[in-house]
Amino acid sequence: MDNTATYTILILRTDKGYLAYAPAFPNIYGQASTARVAYARLKPLLKQHLRSLIAKSELILRDPVFQTRTIRLDLRHLREQEELR
């Protein structure tokens, strides 16, 4: 049995502020006006959920995220290409 688990946390900007969640537990999330507070709200909820799973001897889900990547695109260049059509 592993003694640690690592989960990817995604923080999304929304119309109402920020939403933090782990893809392994999509129904558990923290929401706040700042990214830092959204993350801070999520963390104890995840711990509570994991404690509950352990208490019930249920399977602890592993992080489904294999890899993350970020892509940066030059929108000005894309617009110029579109205008040339």
Phi and psi in degrees as a GROMACS rama.xvg file:
@    title "Ramachandran Plot"
@    xaxis  label "Phi"
@    yaxis  label "Psi"
@TYPE xy
-72.4906  146.817  ASP-2
-97.6037  -9.23527  ASN-3
-135.6  159.073  THR-4
-142.766  141.8  ALA-5
-118.202  134.581  THR-6
-128.717  140.338  TYR-7
-77.3575  133.167  THR-8
-113.188  125.082  ILE-9
-102.676  136.805  LEU-10
-120.819  116.5  ILE-11
-106.515  142.305  LEU-12
-87.8862  130.136  ARG-13
-124.451  176.828  THR-14
-63.0636  -24.9356  ASP-15
-102.524  5.73631  LYS-16
131.538  -120.71  GLY-17
-132.274  148.527  TYR-18
-128.409  124.233  LEU-19
-112.954  134.287  ALA-20
-155.773  161.238  TYR-21
-106.403  127.527  ALA-22
-55.1442  -26.7715  PRO-23
-68.5949  -23.4524  ALA-24
-134.233  68.3479  PHE-25
-64.1802  -17.7889  PRO-26
-89.0214  -1.06531  ASN-27
-111.183  124.674  ILE-28
-151.68  157.918  TYR-29
-114.285  137.535  GLY-30
-129.563  137.694  GLN-31
-164.806  176.228  ALA-32
-80.5925  -13.2804  SER-33
-128.73  154.854  THR-34
-63.4543  -40.9976  ALA-35
-61.5569  -43.7734  ARG-36
-71.3479  -36.9251  VAL-37
-60.2617  -43.3692  ALA-38
-64.2994  -43.9748  TYR-39
-62.4891  -33.2456  ALA-40
-74.8769  -32.3655  ARG-41
-70.5669  -41.6979  LEU-42
-54.045  -50.8875  LYS-43
-67.0731  -28.8257  PRO-44
-66.8551  -40.3007  LEU-45
-65.5833  -43.2956  LEU-46
-60.5778  -43.5817  LYS-47
-62.0726  -43.0126  GLN-48
-64.3312  -43.4469  HIS-49
-65.3566  -40.0301  LEU-50
-59.1355  -40.729  ARG-51
-63.5113  -43.5009  SER-52
-63.1289  -41.6927  LEU-53
-63.9038  -43.3225  ILE-54
-60.9273  -33.2074  ALA-55
-91.221  2.74156  LYS-56
56.706  35.1364  SER-57
-89.9953  162.347  GLU-58
-64.7272  133.104  LEU-59
-88.3048  117.744  ILE-60
-67.6314  142.197  LEU-61
-93.8322  157.778  ARG-62
-65.6409  123.32  ASP-63
-78.5441  -9.92642  PRO-64
-75.4884  121.487  VAL-65
-89.1924  -40.2099  PHE-66
-159.558  149.59  GLN-67
-120.723  147.703  THR-68
-139.096  153.239  ARG-69
-122.521  136.468  THR-70
-119.702  135.689  ILE-71
-119.029  122.089  ARG-72
-115.884  142.011  LEU-73
-85.3267  100.412  ASP-74
-67.6716  -32.2493  LEU-75
-61.0412  -43.9369  ARG-76
-63.9525  -41.3615  HIS-77
-64.2694  -39.3131  LEU-78
-64.0327  -42.5965  ARG-79
-61.9458  -41.2756  GLU-80
-62.4829  -40.984  GLN-81
-65.9946  -38.1351  GLU-82
-67.2655  -27.2149  GLU-83
-75.5142  -13.9308  LEU-84
